[in-house]
Amino acid sequence: MVILGIESSAVSASAAVVRDGKLLSEAFLNVGLTHSVTLLPLIKQASEGAGLTPEEIDAVAVSNGPGSFTGVRIGVATAKGIAQPTGKKCVPVSTLEAIAYPLSDSDCIAVSVMDARCNQVYCALFRCADGRMNRLTEDDAITLDALCDILKGYNEKLILIGDGADIAYKYLHASLPDLTVASPLIKYQRASSVAFLASERLENNDNIRTPDELVPSYLRLSQAERELKKKKEQ
């Protein structure tokens, strides 16, 4: 099975093609350009690098959040647009789960963190060992103080990973001296992780969606919605 993976939930963006559990091609950018400009060229680059046409893609996987509202929206809309004409299968993947995936062989607890601003992070914890991940917490938007309290409950190797890892480390390391940060080589979410996770779901016929059923998972209101709600409450 050939899977196109799409990731655009934060500053970086990427596209990857995986066939039968093997990564064929991946295109990645982390330069802060608008995803509406960069994502389609990245998908084209990954597809052409794999020597495949759009018709040869069996399923489209996308990180559907949490993350940047605009980035997640662009990624999901792009996945729907690619899948809709031929009714290809769609597989939504948690951004935080995709972030943790490179640590699946590391015998640790992966602490996936994304900067959610307003002194908050999007966060989820996964116990990683022997190439497998077991989810310990649901995706959530929490304060760094709340994350500190959660991590104090684990007497295991903790590795921060994700675009919020450095921010979280600066805030938490005084209270959690054994806390470490993942290597820059794997720190940022990538489309290949999205595609590999989707491959597992497709094998198990789990969490598969039609293009119409594919939706973002934002976890919280956008800034504009929060400000409007605050005004109504005054």
C-alpha positions in Angstrom: 0.0 0.0 0.0 1.2 3.5 -0.9 0.6 6.2 1.6 1.1 10.0 1.2 1.8 11.7 4.5 1.2 15.4 5.0 2.4 17.5 8.0 1.9 21.2 8.3 0.8 21.7 12.0 3.5 24.2 13.0 6.4 26.2 11.4 7.9 23.2 9.6 6.1 21.5 6.7 6.7 18.2 5.0 5.3 15.5 2.7 6.4 11.9 2.5 5.6 8.7 0.6 5.7 5.3 2.3 5.1 2.0 0.5 4.5 -1.2 2.4 6.3 0.2 5.5 9.3 1.6 3.6 10.0 5.3 3.3 10.4 6.1 -0.4 10.7 9.9 -0.4 10.3 12.9 2.0 10.4 16.6 1.4 10.9 18.9 4.4 11.1 22.7 5.0 11.5 24.6 8.3 11.9 28.1 7.1 8.7 29.7 8.3 7.1 30.2 4.8 3.3 30.1 4.5 2.1 26.5 4.1 -0.4 27.5 1.5 2.6 28.3 -0.7 5.0 25.5 0.3 2.8 22.4 0.9 1.7 21.5 -2.6 5.3 21.8 -4.0 6.5 19.6 -1.2 3.9 17.0 -2.0 4.9 17.2 -5.7 8.6 16.8 -4.8 7.9 13.8 -2.5 5.7 12.1 -5.1 8.0 12.6 -8.0 11.0 11.6 -5.8 9.2 8.3 -5.2 8.4 7.9 -8.9 4.7 7.9 -8.3 1.7 9.7 -9.8 -1.2 10.9 -7.7 -3.3 8.0 -9.1 -0.9 5.5 -7.5 -1.5 6.8 -4.0 -3.8 4.4 -2.1 -4.3 6.6 1.0 -3.6 10.1 2.4 -2.5 10.6 6.0 -2.4 14.0 7.6 -1.6 15.3 11.1 -4.9 16.8 12.0 -3.9 18.6 15.2 -3.3 20.0 17.6 -1.1 22.8 16.3 -1.3 26.1 14.5 -5.0 26.6 13.5 -4.0 27.8 10.0 -1.4 25.1 9.5 -3.7 22.3 10.6 -6.5 23.7 8.5 -4.3 23.9 5.4 -3.0 20.3 5.9 -6.4 18.8 6.3 -7.9 20.8 3.4 -5.0 19.7 1.2 -5.5 16.0 2.2 -9.2 16.2 1.5 -8.6 17.9 -1.9 -6.2 15.1 -2.9 -8.4 12.3 -1.7 -11.8 13.6 -2.7 -11.8 13.1 -6.5 -11.1 9.4 -6.3 -12.4 8.7 -2.8 -9.1 7.7 -1.4 -8.9 6.6 2.2 -7.9 9.3 4.7 -6.1 8.7 8.0 -6.0 11.5 10.6 -3.0 11.2 12.9 -2.5 13.2 16.2 0.4 15.7 15.7 1.6 14.8 19.2 1.7 11.1 18.4 3.6 11.8 15.2 6.1 13.9 17.1 6.8 11.1 19.6 7.2 8.4 16.9 11.0 8.8 16.3 11.5 7.8 20.0 9.6 4.6 19.7 12.8 2.5 20.1 14.3 4.7 22.9 13.1 3.0 26.1 11.8 6.3 27.6 8.7 8.4 28.1 8.3 10.7 25.1 7.0 14.1 26.2 5.5 15.6 23.0 5.2 19.4 23.3 4.2 22.1 21.0 4.2 25.8 21.8 0.5 26.8 22.2 1.5 30.3 23.4 -0.2 32.1 26.3 2.2 30.1 28.6 0.6 26.9 27.4 1.8 23.9 25.5 0.0 21.2 23.6 1.2 18.0 25.2 0.8 14.2 25.4 3.0 11.5 26.9 3.9 8.1 25.4 5.9 5.2 26.9 8.3 4.1 24.2 10.1 0.7 24.0 10.9 -2.0 21.4 9.5 0.1 18.5 6.1 0.6 20.1 4.4 3.5 21.8 1.7 3.3 24.5 -0.2 6.5 25.1 -0.2 7.6 28.7 -2.1 10.9 28.4 -4.6 12.3 26.0 -3.7 15.3 23.8 -4.3 18.5 25.8 -3.5 22.1 26.1 -2.0 22.8 29.5 0.3 25.3 31.3 3.9 24.5 31.8 3.3 24.4 35.6 0.7 21.7 35.1 3.1 19.8 32.8 5.7 20.0 35.5 3.3 18.5 38.1 2.5 15.6 35.7 6.1 14.8 34.9 7.1 14.7 38.6 4.9 11.6 38.8 7.1 9.6 36.5 10.4 8.1 37.8 11.6 7.2 34.3 13.7 8.6 31.5 11.8 11.7 30.1 12.6 13.1 26.7 11.0 16.3 25.5 10.4 16.3 21.8 8.6 18.7 19.4 8.8 22.4 18.5 8.0 23.3 22.1 10.8 21.1 23.6 13.3 23.9 24.1 10.8 26.3 25.6 9.6 23.6 28.0 13.1 22.5 28.9 14.1 26.1 29.9 11.1 26.3 32.2 11.2 22.8 33.6 14.8 21.7 34.0 15.4 23.3 37.4 12.5 21.2 38.8 13.3 18.1 36.7 17.1 17.9 36.4 17.1 14.6 34.6 14.8 15.9 31.8 16.4 15.8 28.4 15.6 17.2 24.9 15.5 15.0 21.8 18.2 15.5 19.1 17.6 18.2 16.5 17.6 15.5 13.9 14.2 14.1 15.2 12.8 17.0 17.2 10.4 18.4 14.7 7.3 16.6 13.4 7.6 15.0 10.0 5.3 13.6 7.4 7.2 10.3 7.4 6.1 9.7 11.0 2.5 10.5 10.0 2.6 8.0 7.1 4.2 5.2 9.2 1.5 5.6 11.9 -1.2 5.7 9.3 0.2 2.5 7.8 -0.4 0.7 11.2 -3.9 2.0 11.3 -4.7 0.9 7.8 -3.4 -2.6 8.6 -5.7 -2.8 11.6 -8.6 -1.0 9.7 -8.5 1.6 12.5 -9.5 5.3 12.4 -9.9 5.3 8.7 -12.0 8.2 7.3 -13.6 9.3 4.0 -12.5 12.7 2.7 -15.8 14.2 4.0 -15.2 12.7 7.5 -11.7 14.1 7.8 -11.7 17.1 10.2 -9.2 19.1 12.3 -8.7 18.6 16.0 -7.8 22.0 17.5 -8.3 21.2 21.3 -9.1 24.8 22.1 -10.7 27.9 20.7 -8.7 30.1 18.3 -7.4 33.5 19.7 -10.2 35.4 17.8 -12.8 33.1 19.3 -11.3 33.4 22.8 -11.3 37.2 22.5 -14.9 37.3 21.3 -16.0 35.0 24.2 -14.2 37.2 26.7 -16.0 40.3 25.3 -19.4 38.6 25.6 -18.6 37.6 29.2 -17.7 41.2 30.3 
